[in-house]
Amino acid sequence: MRRDPVYAKIMHNLDKLDKMRFGSVTVNVPSPDYPEKLVEVRCNSPEMREIISKYKVMRAEFDDQIGELLTRKARLQKQLFKYTL
């Protein structure tokens, strides 16, 4: 899941947006709703905060799936290796 291209793009874009504190007044980022479309937004604007929150929601969904998979993996390993010790 962590190597999923969608997850990697979400993390890249979120990291890029979080670090946009100085420099240019506007930034071009892929839209969370339509990744093939670039959106130009002003830093520290309500639109920027909305885009960041959408990316965080998307990341949270992936993180939940990863957490469920890790729990399932631990349970299966416990079942599998229970009799080998």
N, C-alpha and C positions, 0 to 999 in steps of 0.2 A: 504494500500500500504506500509506503514512503517513497518508493521509486516510481509511482504512478505519475505520468507526465502532467496530468491535471493538478495533482497535489503539488508537484514541483513548481508549476507555474503560479499557483495560489501563493505558495510560500515566497517565491521570488518577488511577485508583485506586492505582497504585503510588506516584505522587507524593504523594498524600494520606497513604498509610500510612508513607512514609519521613519525612514531616514531623511525624508524630504523636509528638512527644517530650514535650510539655508540655500542660497543660490537662486535659481530661476523662480519667478513668481508663479508660473504655470508649469504643469507637468502633463505629459501624455502617457496614459496607462490604458491597458486593455479593460474594457467594460466587464464587470463581473457577470452581467447577464448575457452579453454577446462577446466572448473572448476574441473573436476575429476583428472586432471594431475598436479602434483607439478613441479614447475620450480625452479631451483637453480640459483640465480643471485647475482652478486656482488653489494654491496651497492655503491651508487653514480656512477653507470655505465650507459651508454646510454640505455641498456636493462631495467634497473630499472626505469629510467625516462619514457620509453615507456610504461611499465606496469602500472605505476602510472597514466599516462595520459589516458590510456584505461579505467582504473577503474573510473577516474573522469568523462569521457564521459558517462560511464554506469550510474553513480550516477546522472549526469545531466539529463539524459533521465527520470529516475524515479522521480526526483525533478520536472520536467516539468509536468509529469502526475499528481503528487500530487497537484501541483498548479492549474491545470485545474479542478481537482476534488473539491478542496476547493472553487474555483470560482463558479462552478456549484452548490455546496451545499449552498453557500450564496444566490445565485439567487433563488434557490428553496425554501429556508427558507423565503425569502422576499415575494415570491408569496404565500406561504402557510399561513403565519401569517399576511399578509397584511390586511385581513378583521377581524382579531380577536382584533385589537386594537381599 
